[in-house]
Amino acid sequence: NKHNDTQLNGKLEALRENRSIMSNSTMADDTTFTSYTTSASTAVTFIQAKDCSPQNDVLNRNQTEEWKGWMQYIFLLYHYFHAEEAYNSIRVMITCYVWMTGFG
């Protein structure tokens, strides 16, 4: 019985590797849609913004976490829309992200 299970698993694995559930697609750089998406997200963020207790630290934890969240969002947009013209800016953001992760 265990031998049959192994054979079945092997056949299912071969089927999974050779057949794709979703077809491949190409990425399209749509700057207008990217701008609208970013603007809408920014508007929603400002609408849902919460008042935080003021902290006098230069880079307090809440501030760095907020910036890192925005940078993650920009990274996702960059990769999703394949926006090669933003490559240098993204590299700077990644450097800042890594620095802020180590800083706090």
Salt bridges, closest charged atoms under 4 A:
GLU13 OE2 - ARG16 NH2 2.46
GLU65 OE2 - ARG61 NH2 3.84
GLU65 OE2 - LYS68 NZ 3.42
GLU84 OE2 - HIS82 NE2 2.88
